[in-house]
Amino acid sequence: MSSEMLKKAIANNTKKFLFDNFQHIFIPPCLLAKVTKVEGNKVNLKILDVNKNEDDNYPELANIDTDITVEVDDIVVLNFLNGELEYPIIIRKLG
């Protein structure tokens, strides 16, 4: 095995270990999301990429509690408690 192949194998194994055990470090501290549904103080959100397009790498987040008044298609800043996708917090509405 060449040294370049060994380096790639080590890098891949390290990345897999980190992703399997510390997945939250791969989630940015804040993300943009588009409101897709509003029912009272609960909303559904779709994560956006850097170009404000829906990011299919993330599932739609459903029934997120918020005390911020938003409407469908609003863009919000989203944070995750302890980096966990299960605990999203809407920080503010953009615009």
C-alpha positions in Angstrom: 0.0 0.0 0.0 1.4 3.4 -1.0 1.8 6.1 1.5 -0.9 8.2 -0.3 -3.4 5.3 -0.1 -2.6 4.9 3.6 -3.2 8.7 4.2 -6.5 8.5 2.4 -7.6 5.4 4.4 -6.6 7.1 7.7 -8.5 10.3 6.7 -11.6 8.3 5.7 -11.6 6.2 8.9 -11.1 9.3 11.1 -13.9 11.2 9.3 -16.2 8.2 9.7 -15.3 7.8 13.4 -16.0 11.5 14.0 -19.3 11.5 12.1 -20.5 8.3 13.9 -19.6 9.6 17.4 -19.7 13.4 17.1 -22.1 14.1 14.4 -23.0 17.5 15.8 -19.6 18.9 14.8 -20.6 18.6 11.2 -23.6 20.9 11.7 -22.9 24.6 11.4 -23.8 26.6 14.6 -26.5 28.5 12.7 -28.4 27.7 9.6 -31.0 29.4 7.5 -34.4 27.8 7.1 -37.6 28.5 5.2 -40.9 28.2 7.0 -43.1 25.7 5.1 -46.1 25.5 7.4 -47.5 27.5 10.4 -50.0 26.2 12.9 -50.3 28.4 15.9 -46.9 28.6 17.6 -45.6 25.5 15.8 -43.9 25.6 12.4 -42.3 23.3 9.9 -38.9 24.3 8.5 -36.8 23.3 5.5 -33.0 23.9 5.9 -31.5 26.1 3.2 -28.0 26.0 1.7 -25.6 29.0 1.3 -27.5 30.1 -1.8 -30.9 30.0 0.1 -32.1 27.0 -1.9 -33.7 24.1 0.0 -30.9 21.6 1.1 -32.0 18.0 0.5 -29.2 16.8 2.8 -31.5 17.7 5.8 -35.0 16.4 6.5 -37.9 18.9 6.9 -38.1 19.8 10.6 -41.7 19.5 11.8 -43.7 21.0 14.7 -41.0 23.4 16.0 -42.1 25.6 18.8 -41.5 29.3 18.4 -42.6 32.5 20.0 -41.5 34.5 16.9 -44.3 35.5 14.5 -43.5 34.0 11.1 -45.4 33.2 7.9 -45.0 30.6 5.3 -41.9 31.3 3.1 -40.3 33.5 5.7 -36.6 32.8 6.2 -35.3 32.3 9.7 -32.0 31.8 11.5 -32.0 28.4 13.2 -29.7 27.1 15.9 -29.5 23.7 17.5 -29.2 23.0 21.2 -26.0 21.0 21.8 -25.7 20.6 18.0 -28.6 18.1 17.9 -31.1 18.3 15.0 -33.8 17.2 17.5 -33.5 20.5 19.4 -33.9 23.4 16.9 -34.3 26.9 18.1 -35.5 29.8 15.9 -33.3 32.7 16.7 -34.9 35.4 14.5 -36.7 36.1 11.3 -34.7 37.6 8.5 -35.9 40.7 6.6 
